């Protein structure tokens, strides 16, 4: 019996959404959220709201243009501006590698919390587990299942901790609309940590590889992009509420690992174990997402690269693990900084996709909605200005 094409497309869009969300929800995501909650307190709710709006606009544009064209982002960029695809690939792959070193570190730390083993042991074990997913030729289905299961586990466990921390929800809701404090860098970092760098393209490239493309698949493309942001945003909100409940009591979060303080304070020893599991799940799914997406920016440049894409992904994971073993530095500051860097990359990557929005040679008869283009260019301009204000001025 043949599978229903609509069901296959729906399943593919769910898998792409989970890959995008779990790629975003890594150690950096967790660290950034707790770090800025301690800095901004309830006003961080406003930052989250702004970042969610910017995230949705960016993802709607990027997913639609990539999947309707049937081309990966680097190939679109090269057709829009010759050579731009190579520059975009360098930015995405280098950012993905930096993030993946932090992801491997997060895997090691998560296992250390759960077992007491040295961080290096946990990193090596987790790197091997990630490799196993790509050991088989049909790795796409395994990757989808892996991210779905661990994505749901992370959300449920973090929900439990958020409830246990008893956050001041009314104050948070007030500050969502009228914040007492405002921080530009936090917006750039959050947007970068959710849809910046390689994360912008994780779900779209996965959906493309699953065969879901063209104007006929617009419903699945849109649903997948929104669902991915909704899941990542839900996790962001739950982490924020968990941290808010803890800092509201006057607890000062650990400088080296603020998220562990949140989970342990909110739910005791059980909370600490939950933190270890959530951190490990977030880290290893991000290892998978970063490796897959980063290599997807390389493999279309030569037939040999395309043929050996699976082995390139394996090599990317091995390199990330080896670099972490050699560096072994506390990841907190690095993870926050790389998230901010990804926020600076977003205007470039989104701008290149928007330049393709009216190219018939790329999109055929498809008409990209004007409101979506305008909103996209507003995000490009706003993120460029915010990045300049936060890091240059």
N, C-alpha and C positions, 0 to 999 in steps of 0.2 A: 504494500500500500504506500503510495507516495505521500509525502508530507504536504500539508496545505501551505501554499506560498505565503499567505497572509500571516499564518502562525509562525512560519520561519522568520519573516521580517520582524514580527513582534518580539520573538525570542532574541533575535539579533540586536534589536534596539535596547532591550533590557540589559543584555550582556555588555553592550557598549556603554550604557549609562553607569553600570556598576564599575566598569574599568575606569571611566573618567572620574567617578566619585572616589574610588579607593586609591587612584593615583594621586588625587588631591589630598586625601586624608592620610598623611604620613606623619613621621615624627616632627617634621617642621611645622605642619598644620597644628598639631597638638601643642607644641612648644609656643608657637606664635599666639595661639588663642589664650593660653594661661598667662603668658608674659604680658600681653596688652590688657587683659582683664585686671591684673594687679595694678597696671599703670593708670588705666582710665576708669576703672570701677564700672558703675552702671552706664556711663556714657559710651562704653564700648558697644552697647546695643545699637546705637546710631551708626557706628562704623560698620557693623555687620549688615545692617539694612542697606546702606549705600553700596557695600561690596556685593551683596546679592543681586541688586538691580544691575550693576555693571557686569557681573558675571553672566547673567541671563542674556543680556544684549550681545556680549562677546560670543557666547556659545551658539546662540541662534544663528548669527551671521556665519561663523566659521563652519559649523556643521552643515548648514544648507549649501554653502558655496562649494565645499569639498565634495559632499556626497552627490549633489546634482551634477557637478562637472565630471565625477568619476575619477578625479586625479588627486594625488596626495598634495599636501600643502606646498612642498618644495617645488613640485612640477608646475603648479599654478603660479607661484611666485616667479619662476624663471620665464614663464610665458608673458607675464605682466611686465616685468623688468628683467631683461637678460642678466643673469648672474645673481639676481636677488635670492633665488632659491638656495644657492650655495652658501650665501651669507646667513640666511635664515637657518639652514641646517647646522652650520657651525655654532650659532647661538643656542639653538635648541639642544644639540648633542652635548655641548660643553656644560650647559646648565643642568641637563639631565644626569650627567656623570657626577657633578658636584652634589646634586640632590641624592643620587644613589649611594654615594659614600655615607651621607648622613642616614639614609634608609637602612643600610647595612649596620651602621652603628646602633640605630634604634632596635633592630632585630636582636643584636647582641645584648643590649641593655634590658630588653623585655625578657629574654630568657634568663638573664642574671637575676632579675627580680623574682621570677618564678622558681628558679632552681638554686641560685647561689653560685652557679658556675661563673668562671671568668667571662668577661664581655667578648673576648676574642673567640672563645669556644662557641658561644651562641651565634656570633656573626658567621663563622665558618659553617656551622650546621644549617643555619637559615639560608645562606648562599647556596648550599647543596640542594636544599628543598626547592628553592626557586628554579634551580637548573633542571630539576626533574620534570617540571611542567613543560619545558621546551625540549625535552629529550625526544618527544614523539613528534612525528610529522604533522599530525592533526592537533597541534598544541592550542589552537584557538578555543575549542570547546572546553578543554581542561582549564584554560585561563579564565573563561567566563564563569565556570562553576566555582572555581577557587575564590574569585573576587566576590561572587554573590554570597556564598556561605559566610566568609569572614566579614563582609560588609554588614550583613544582618547582625552577626555576633557583636561587632563593635557598637552598633547603634543601641542594641538592647542593654548591653552592659553599661554604657555611658548614661543611658536613661536612668538606670537604677542608681548610679552615683549622683546624678543631678537631683533626683528625688531626695536622696539621703542628705544632701548638703543644705536643703531648705533655703534656697536663694530668695532674695527680696524681689519677687517678680513684678510687683506693682511699680516699684522704683525703676526697674529695668524698662518696663513698658513706657513710662513717662519719658525716659531718656532716649528711647528709640526715636521719638519725634522731636524733642527739645533737649539736646544734650547739654550737660553742664560744662563739659570739656570737649575739645576737638583736637585730633592729631592727624596731620596729613600723612606722615610716614606709615601709620597703622593701616590706612586705606590702601596705599600702594602695596604694602606687604601682604595684606589679606587677599587682595585681588590677584596679586602675583602668585600667592600660595594656593589659590583655588583654580584659576584659569590661565596663569602665566606660563611662559616657557613651553615645555613639552605637554603640560596638562591640557592646554587648549585643544590639542589635536589627538589626544589619546582615544577618546570615544569616536571621533569622526573617522580616524584611520581604521579603527577596529570595525566600524560599521561598513566602511568601504570594502575592507578585506572579506567581510562576510557575504558580500554580493548585494547589499542593500544600497542602491544608488539610483540616480535619475529622478526626474520630476514625479514619476509615479509613486515614489517612496517618501514623498514630503511629510506625510503624516507620521511615519515611523521616525524620520529624521528629527522632526520637531519634538515629538514626544520623548525621544531618547535624550536630546540635549537638555530639555527642561527637567526631566527626571534626574539626570546626573547632578545638575546644580541643586535641585531640591534635596537630594540625599546628602550632598556635601554640606549644604547650608544647615540641614537638620543636625548633623554631627557638630557643626560649628556652634550652633545655638545651645545644644546640650552640654558641650564642653564649657561654654561661657557660663551657663547657669550653675554648673557644678563648681567652677572656680569662683564665681561670684558669691555663692553661699559660704564658701570657706573664707575668702578675704573679708567678707562683711563682718565676720566675727573677730577680726583683728589679726588673724594668722598671717605671718609673713612667709611667702612662698620661697622655697629653696632657690638660690641663684643658679645652681648647676642643673637642677631638674625640677622646675616649678610644678609640672603636671603630677609628679609622684606625690608631692605634698598635698595637692588637691584631693586625689583619690584616697590617700591614707587618712587624711583628716576627716573626710566626709563619711567613710565607711570602715575605718579601722584596718585591721590586718587583711580582712576580706577585700577591702578597697584597694589595698596595696597589690594584692594578687590580681585583682581585676585590671589595675593599671598595667601590670606586666603583660597580661594577655592582650589588652587593647593596644598597647604600644607595639607588641610583636605583630599583631594582626595588621595594624596600620602600616607598619614598616615593611613587612614582607609583601603585602599587596602592592605597595608603592615601588618596591624593587622590581616586581613583575611589570607594572605599568610603565615605569621609567625606561626599563631596558627595551621593552617591546616598541614603545613610541619613539625613543631616540634612534633605534636602528631603522625604524620605518622611514626616517628622514635621510637615510643613507642608501637604502637598498635599490632605489629606482634609478640610480645614476649609472649603473652598469649591469648587464645581464648576469655576470658572475656574482655580484652582490645580491641580486634578487634570488638567484638559485640557492645561495648559502645564507639566507636571511636568518634561519633558525640558529645556525652556528655562530653568526655574528651576535645574536642576542645572548647566547651562552657566554661568548667571549666578553661581552659588555658586563655581565654579572660577575664573571671571574675577575675582571679588571677592577671593578668597584670594590669587591671583597679584598683583593690584594692591596689596593691603595688604602683602605681603612686599616688593614693590619699594619701597614707601614707608618701611617700617620697617627692613629689612635689618639685623636684630640677630642676633648669634650665638644659635642656637636651643637650646643644651644645657640651660641652666637653665630656660628656658621649657617645654621638652618634658618635663622631669622634673616640673615644677610642675603642668602640665596633666594629666599622668598621675595625679598625686595627687588633683587636683580631680575627675577622673572616678571615682576610688575613693570619694570622698565622695558623688557622685551615685548610685552603685550601690544603696545601701540604700533610697533613695527610689524608684528605678525598679523594683527587684525587689519591694519592699514593695507597691507599687501593683498589680503583676501578681499577687502572692500573694493580695491582697484579692479578686481576681476568681476565684480558684481554685474556689470553691464557689457561684458565681452561675449558676444554671440558665439564666437569661435570656441569658447569654453563652456557656456551654459545653454547654448542652443536657443530654443524657444522660451525657456524659463525666464520669467520676469521677477527679479528679486524685489520684494516690497520696498517702496520708497521710505516708509517709516522706519523699516529695519536698517536701511542704509544710513539715514539721518541719525538714528540713535547710535549706530555703530561709529560714525565719524565723531559724534559727541564724546563717546567713550575714548576714542583715540586722542582727541584734543584734551579731554579732562585728565587722562592718565599721563599724557606727556607733560602737562602743566604741573600736576601733582608730583610727578617724578622730579621735575626741575626744582620745584619748591622744596622738596624733601631732601634731595641729595646734591644739588648743584649750587643753588642760590646761597 
